Amino acid sequence: MKTIKSVYKIGHGPSSSHTVGPFRAAQIFGERYPGADEYRVTLYGSLAFTGEGHGTEKAVRSGLPGIKVIFDRKTQGLPHPNTMLFEAFRGGERIGADRIFSIGGGSIRIENEESDDELEVYPQKNFTDILKICRDRSLNLAQFIYRLEDPSLRDYLKTVWEAMKASVQRGLAAEGILPGGLGVARKAKTLYETRCYNESADVTMNRIIAAYAYAVSEENADENIVVTAPTCGSCGVLPAVMYYMQSERGFPEEEILDALAVAALIGNVIRTNASISGAECGCQAEIGSACSMTAAALASLYGLNIDQIEYAAEIAMEHNLGLTCDPVKGLVQIPCIERNAVAAMRAISSVNLSRFLFSTRKISFDEVVATMYRTGRDMDEKYRETSHGGLAQIYYAN
């Protein structure tokens, strides 16, 4: 399996491949040629045809301010559907160029170079293999991760956590209508500030966590900076629960970072053995994966054992099986934003069940991941991020 760093990508919503990948590519290119007085990027293929609607130009300019963006919709025979040509100039002469591909999930590949995203770090292929190593060597999951990953992982997780917190805070403060034409109003601030007169402690907790999930998901829909966890469409689940645990329950940052590492390991297992793509396996691959990652993170944060963590992740995924990806008008708004909030609360319920019932479980995490992938492949294409079926179709029919 690859490094868990590649699970978390920081960049503009709403699309991992159309905004997060190009944002990262622009940042990296700018760092390579800091002395240039002019930058240019030509977008080809899918990025050229749908980039304007997905906010690719905004993402690139955020990663490298002042860059000139060109949409080339004529060039064919591309090495990848999401191809970008970055060029740097000084005094009118080209001083450098890189062809960069946005290969999905926010990952990028620079032509003729080996990407850090592609490095194999874990010889283990699934959770069963990981479980065996941890038991044989008396390791918890965080210890296992830090033994195999590069020492820079800790600093990367800190950067990821800062970006997650910032997306919660911005989303809570923002108001107005989200772009795209559906007229969807931001709700995070209202949800956070509105309290029922007889609200119980449990209801308050769920309302606040839901507000945090709405905040991040609305930032994603508004094409602002978020962290893929594991995708843009499911970016609100993990930050919502972790932010609540730090701000309301007082868990220290060091423990939050360990929990984020465990969450990423779960996401890594899923994408290695199944998929985190809504286009491939429906929303069970996005929200289901995010819910599973969050359940594992929370169980780890609570100090539960490795069997309880596995069971929490398994419950979270099992009860998202068959979830379709049918965004209305192709926007990451309906039902995506609300779905992030529901998944955050489901992750907490999964941990509560696993705490007491882990010794009775019958289904392994690997088995439910395999089931999710098989279910996704069996799913009709119109329920896999095409907006041609389900809620997207019914909404327009009415």
N, C-alpha and C positions, 0 to 999 in steps of 0.2 A: 504494500500500500504506500501511497505517496505521503509526503509531509502533511500534517494537519493544518499547517499555515494556509494551504491552498483551499481549505474549507471556508475560511473567512477572508472576504475581499471587501475593501473599503472603496466606495465610489458612489456615483449618482444612480438613483433609481430612474425608471422602474424596471430596467432590464439588465440582467447580468452580462449578457453578451453584447448588447447595444450601448450600454452606458458604463457599467463598471469596468469591463475590459478596455474600452477605448480611453477611459479616464486614467487607468493605470499605465497604459501604453504611453499616453502623452506625458505623464509625470516622469517616467523612466527616460524617455527621449530627451526631455528638457534637461534632466540631470546629466545626460551624456554630453550635451553640447551647450554648456552654460554661457559660452561666449558669443553665441549667435545673436544677430540683431534682427533676424526674421526667421519665422518657422512656418512650415506649410504641411498640411496633411491632406492626402487624397483618399477618400473613402470609396470602396468598390463593393460590388455584389449586394448582399442583403443590407449591409450598412448604408449603401447609397440609396437603395430603394425605400427602405423603411426608417432610416436614421433620423429624418426630420420629425417624423411622428413620435419616435421613441426618445427624442432629446439627445441624440448622439453628439450633435454640434455643441450643445451646452456643456455636455460632459467633457469633451475634449478641451474646450476653452477653459474649463475650470481646472483641468489638470495642467494646462500650459497656456496661461493668459496671453492673448494677443495673436495666437496662431491663426493662420488663414485656413479655412476649411473648404475643400472642394468635393463635390459629389459627382463621381464618375459612374454613370449608369449605362455606359456603352461597352466598356472593356469586358471581354469574355475570356474563358480559359484560365480562370483564376486558380491559384493553388489552394485557396480556401474561400468559402462563401463570405466570410467576414474578414476581408483583407484591407489593410491600411498601409499607405506609403507615407512615412514621415521624412521631411527634409529640413535641414538647417542651413541658413545662409549667413554670410558675413560680407558686407560690402558688395552685395550682388552676386557673389560666387558661392556655390554650394560647398559646404565644408563637411557635410555628413548626411547619410540617409539610412533608414532602416525600414524594411518591410516587416510588419507585425500583424499577426493573426489573432483575432478574438475567438478562442476555441470553445467557449461555453463556460457557464458557471462563474464568469468573471476572470477566468484564466486566460493568459495570453502566451503566445509563442513568438519569439523573434527569429526570423528566418536565419538558418544556418547556425543557430545557437541552442544550447541546452537550457531550458527554463528551469528555475528552481521549483516551479509548480509540478514539473514532471519527474523530479528525483524520487526514486524509490527509497523509502526510509524503513518501512516495516516489512520484514520477511513474512509475517503472519498475514493470512488472507481473509480471516473472518474472526468473529468474536470468540468462537470455540478455541481457536489457536491462541488468542490473547489470554483467555481465561486459564488455559493450561500453563502458560508461561508465568502468569501472576501467581498461581497456586504453587508451582514448583519452586519459585524464588521468593515467595512470601512478599509480593509487591502489591500495593494498591494500584489502581489505574493511572493515577497521576504520576506515581513513581515510575511505572512502566513507560509512560510517555516521555518523561524527561530523560530517561536513560538512553532512548533511541533518537530523540530529536536533537537538532543543533542547539547549542547554548543560547542562540539568539531568540529562541522561541518565547522565552519569558518576556522579553522586551516587546516582541510582536504582539503578544496577548495583551500587554498593557496598552499598546496603541489601539488595538481592536476594542478594548473595553472603554477607552476614552471616547472613541467614535460612537459606540453604542449609547453611552450615557448622554452624549451631546445630542444624538437623534431623539432620545426621549425628551430631553429638556426643551429642544426647539419645537417639537411637536406639541407639547403641552401648552406652549405660549402662543402658538399660531391659531389664527381663525380664518374664515373665508371659504370660498368655493374651490374645489380641486379642479385642475384643468382637464380637458378632454370632452366636454359637452354633456356629461351626464347630470351636471348640477349637484354633485355630491358635496355636502358641506362637511367641513372638518368637525369632529365631535369630541376629540380627546379632551380639550379644555373643559367643555361642559360636563363630560362624564367625570372628570377629576374633581370638579368643584361642586357638583350637585349631590347633596346628601339627603336621603329620606329621613323623615323625622324619627322613625322607629328602627333605624338601620342597625342590624347586629354587627358584631365584629367580623364575622365571616363574610357577610354581604359587603362590608366596607373593603375588606381585603380583595375580594373578587372585582369590585368596582374599580379600585385603584390599579390593580394589575391590568384589567381590561383597558383602562385609560392609557396606561403606558404602552400597551400593544397597539392601540389605535394611534397613539402619537407617532410611533416609529413607522407604522404602515402608511399613515397619511403623509409623512415626510417622503417615503418612497414614491407614493403616487404623485407627489408634487415635484418629482425629479430632483430631490435634494440628497445629501450625503447619507448613506446607510451602510450597514455591513451585511453581506450575504450570510445567512445563518440557517440553512445552507444556501438559500436563494434570495433574490430581492423580494419575490412574492410572499415569502415566509419569514421576512427579516424581523418581524415584530415580536415573535413568540419568546425566544430566548432572552433578549434584552429586557422584556417586560418583567419576567420572573426574577432575573438576576438583579435588576435595578430595585425591585421591591425588597428583595432579601438584604441588599446593602443599605438602602435608605430607611426602610421601616423596621427591619429586624436586626440591623447592626452587624451583619457579617463583614469581616475585614476584607480589604481588596485582595490580599494574597490568597485567601480561600476562594474568592470569586474567580480569580485567574485559573486556579486549579480546576474549578468546576467548568470553566470555558474550555479548558484542554480536554476534559473528559467528554464534554458535548461534541467537540470536534472529532474525537476518536470515533464516536458513534456515527456521526455523519460520514466519516471516512469509510467505515465498514459498509454503510448503506450504498454509497456511490460506487464502491469497488465491486459489490456483489449484486447490486440492483441499479437504481438510478435516483437522482435527485431532480430530474427534469420533468416538468409538467407536460411538455410536448411528447415525452416518451411514455410516461406512466400515469398521467393525471395528477391531480392535486395531492393524492396520497403520497406521492414522491416528494412534494414540497412541504406542505403543511404536516403530513404524517411524519416526515423526517425531522422537521423542526420540533414537533411535539415530542418525539422520541429523544432527540438531543437534549431538550430542556428537562425532560423527566430524569434522564441520566445525570445531568448537571446538578439538579436539585437534590437527588438522592445522594450524590457525592458530597454536596455541600453539607447535608445533614449527617454525614459520617456513616452512612449505611454501607453494609458489606458489598462485595462485588456481585454476589448472587441477587441481592436486592436491587442493585443498580441495573443489572441486566433485565430483571423482571419488570422494573419500572419502564425501561425503554421498550420492552416487548409489548406491555399493555398499551402504551401510548401509540405504537404503530398499529397494533392489531385492531384498535377501534377507530382507525382512520382508513382501513382497507376499503377500497372501492370508491374513494372520494374523487369525484370528477373535477376536471379543470375546465370550467366554462365561463370565463370572465365576460361580463356584459360589455359589448362594444370593443372587446380586446383590451380593455383598460384594467389595470391592477387595482380595482376599486370595489366593485360588486361581483362576487361576495367576498373578495380577498381580504379587505380590511377587517371586517367583522370576524372572519374565519381565524385570523391571527389571535384575536382576543379569546375566542372559544378554545382554541388549541392551547393557549397559555394556561387556562383554568383546567383543561383536561390533563395537562402534564402534572399539575399538582395532585389531582385525584389519582393519577397513576402511581405516584410516589406513595401516597397514603395507603393504597391497596398493597403495594409491594412490601411495605414495611412489615405488615402483619402476615401476609399470605405467601411469601416467596417460597417457603418450603413445600407448598402444595402445587406449584406450577407444573404444567405439562408441556408447554410450548417454549422452545428456546428462541432467543433473539434472532439467530441465524435463520431459523425456520420461518419466522414471520417476515423477515426481509426477503427471503426467497419467494414467499407467497405474494408479497406486495409486487415484486417484479413480474411474476407470472400473471397476476391480476391486471397489472398495467398493460402488459402485452396483449392480453385478451380483450381489453377495453376497446370499444368502438372509437375510431379515430376522432369522431366529432366531439368526444368528451376529453380530448387531450390537447387543450390549449388552442383550439381552432375558433372558438366562439360560434360554432355552427350547430351546437346542440345544447340540451339542458336549459339552465337558467338564462343563458344568453339568447337562446332562440325564443323561449317563452316570453321574456321581457319585451322583445320587439313585436311578438305576435299580439300582445295586449296593448 
